[in-house]
Amino acid sequence: MTADGTRSTAGSGAGTVAELVQAQWGDHRTGARFGGVALTHHELAAGAAARAALLGELLPRGAEPHVGVLLDNVPEYPLWLGAAALAGAAVAGINPTRRGPELARDIGHTDCALLVTERAHLPLLAGLDLTVPPGRVLVVDDPAYRELLAPYEGTPPDGIAPLPGARPPGPATRMLLCFTSGSTGAPKAALCTQGRLAAAGAQLARSFGVRRDDVHYLCMPMFHGNAVLAGWAPALAGGAGIALRRRFSASAFLPDVRRYGATYFTYVGRAVHYLLATPPAPDDRDHPLRNGFGTVDAARFAARFGVRLTEGYGSSEGGAALRRTPDTPPGALGLPAPGDDLAVVDPATGTELPRARLDAAGRLLNGEEAIGELVNRGRSSFEGYWRNPGATAARIRGPGAGAGTGWYWTGDLFFRDAGGFFHFAGRTDDRLRVDSENLAAAMIENILARYAPAAGVAVYAVPDPVAGDQVMAALALRDGAAFDPDDFVAFLAAQPDLGTKMAPRFVRTVAALPVTATNKIHRVALRRSGFRCPEPVWWTPLTPAPAAPAGSAYRPFTADDDTALLALYRAQDRAGLLER
């Protein structure tokens, strides 16, 4: 018990999310805020219990206990997370940016027996061949929904009967089905049990010293694992409150933080880049934020907003994690979590690669031999993908392969420095091979992000007419900015860590970068259009082979250039690569 008479969950060692939700009962402090709405912790527990009881009545006998949640970040989202935990069900977060058959596929693939949505998203469901019957589609802002819930209001969270044929919730009870981004194929639904989610929340609550008067600002979409595992769960474990933003907005970020008294936020993708692209203001440091958790641009964010961003690495699949230590050098993400045996290996052979050599400027000198895929050779917490044994097997390979055993392959490129610290180098799909040298898109992006006129940067491979790849960059220019090729060349020449093969051969200027719903760059869309896109493209011409160094000069890419370059591809029988 705490001084105010409520139970403290921080450090309690709760084995399930259900226990954490039950611990909110009787706590009348503010637990969630959304616009002008405020709910106490007690009301969150009571609301979760009422929904859990309703779920027990609506769930068809014999059906998978899966609830599809097609909502923006509104209070009903954490209420249904709590309900699922109490009932021993699982939430499948449905991405509202998906459309048509793809949206129907996500709902059907996760065997949702119930779908919770809102009026704003009903048009997305119109005309779809759904596996969920109309009577089990709940619309949270419809009066009929309130009528359905009314008989169950007042149900205590420890009074929820197990679902038919199921045991009471335990650590091994399925809790989440988290879809991957799907930017390179059909999204996979990663499994997460109550035990893993409760442990993740407790670990982050300890790491960040979460206090009961903290407020976690949830501006990343809750259908994505990051917002739940790194935002909601540590707040629940530490007894802190949450503040919800329907969708991320860079311009509303600081006003929201001040309004709700937010002390912590988590982010993925380009969110911090968008925040840094907003016009500086004299009150940028006038806010209660103490911590942020994610990756990229920590130094720039701290310099402007006075907030420490803890750069970490981990996936919603739970297969591997890195943690910063006080001696983690700039640019590195940290060391393995306790119990993890992480290594950077050759993806073809599994052989551990040599340590990276960095010069005084931090430039990687031996990327060709040091960059490989990050694997966890120890026991991971990866619990598999729902109804996708092929994808599960692709993640777990090696001795004793199976969910929770064998090597976990992250799909991410890394290198490891002489001190043993790991550095992120991009996704395996983002590797480029230029003049027989392996490059990582993320490393080039980090350099190009310093270019002042650019609000956002994406780097990706386009096929070389003869062999390998060429580097192409998409620059989202700030309002009022125009691409100056001479200025860009001067910028490239001034970057001490820009390798000789890293300068873009092609530069595409765009109004905004294409992104997924979680603000990750949609590289597939960029690669497919390549330099044959509607936006302006600048390039360093091939003469006719890549004799002129990329970045030595840029001029507009014209229709005549396109015709001549296409002839080169055809002459080498590589034109088909442009259509992939």
Secondary structure, 3 states (H helix, E strand, C coil): CCCCCCCCCCCCCCCCHHHHHHCCCCCCCEEEEECCEEEEHHHHHHHHHHHHHHHHHHCCCCCCCEEEEECCCCCHHHHHHHHHHHHCCEEEECCCCCCHHHHHHHHHHCCCCEEEECHHHHHHHCCCCCCCCHHHEEECCCHHHHHHHHHHCCCCHHHCCCCCCCCCCCCCCEEEEEECCCCCCCCCEEEEEHHHHHHHHHHHHHHCCCCCCCEEEECCCCCCHHHHHHHHHHHHHHCCEEEECCCCCHHHHHHHHHHHCCCEEECCCCHHHHHHCCCCCCCCCCCCCCEEEECCCHHHHHHHHCCEEEECEECCCCCCEEECCCCCCCCCCEEECCCCCEEEECCCCCCECCCCCECCCCCECCHHHHCEEEEECCCCCCCCECCCHHHHHHHEEEEEEECCEEEEEEEEEEEECCCCCEEEEEEHHHEEEECCEEEEHHHHHHHHCCCCCEEEEEEEEEECCCCCEEEEEEEEECCCCCCCHHHHHHHHHCCCCCCCCCCCCEEEEECCCCECCCCCECHHHHHHHCCCCCCCEEECCCCCCCCCCCCCCCEECCHHHHHHHHHHHHHCCCHHHHHC
